[in-house]
C-alpha cells in the first residue's frame, strides 16, 4: 500500500507543479497583454494560506503515522520506494 501511495504522490505533485506553472504563465501573459489586472498581493496571500493548510494536513498525517508505528515502518518504506520509482 505504501508503494502505491508514494507512486501516486509523486505523480500528483508533478501534475500539480505543471498546472501551477501553466496557470502562472497564463496570468503573466494575460496581464502583460493588458487583458486582465492581477492583484498579486492577494494571490500571494491565497497561495500562502493554501500552503499553511497543506502543512497542517501533513502534521496531522505525521501524528497518525506515529500513533500506528508498526504499520508506519512498512508504509513509509513502501512510500519511499514508490516515490522513487514514480
N, C-alpha and C positions, 0 to 999 in steps of 0.2 A: 504494500500500500504506500509506503514511503517513497518508493521509486516513482510511482505514478504521480504522486503529489509534487515531487521535485521536478519531474519532467514537465508537468503541466505548468508549474510555477514559472519555470524558465521561459517556456513558450509564451505564456501570458504576459510576462514582463517585456519580452521582445516586441510583442504586438502592441502593448501599451506605449512603449517608447516610440514605435513607428507612428502610431496615431497621434500622440502628443507632438511629435516633430512635424507631421503634416499639418496639423491644426495651427501650430505656431507659425509655420511658413505661410499658410493661407492668410492668417491675421496680419502678418507683416506685409504681405503683398497687397492685400486689400487696403490697409492703412496707408501704404506708400502711394498707391494709385489715387487715394482720396475717396474711395467708395465708402469707407467706414471710418469712424473715430473710435479708437480703443482706449479705454480707461485702464492703463497699465497698472496703476497702483491698486485698483480694485481687483484686477485679475491676479496680481501677485498675492493679495490678501486671500483670495479664494483658493489659490494653489497652496498657500501656507496652511490654511485650515484643513485642506484635504490631506496634506502630509502629516499634520498633527493627529488627525483621526486615524490614519494608517499606522502611525507609531503606537497609538493607544491600542489598536486591534492587535498589533504584534506583541505588545506587552501582555495582553490578555492570553494570547495563544501560547506564549512562553510560560506563563503561570500554569496553564493547563498541562503543558508537556511535563513540567517539573513535578506536578501533582501525580502524574501517572508515569513515573520513572522507568519501570521495567519495559513498558511498551515504547517509551520515548527513545531509548537507546537504539532499538531496531528501526524505529520510524525515522529518526534523524539520519542514521547511516544510509537507509534506503533513499531518503530525500536528497542527501548529498550526492549519491550516485546518479539518481535521476536528473538532478540539476546539472551535473557534469555532462551527461550524455544528451541532454535536451536541447 
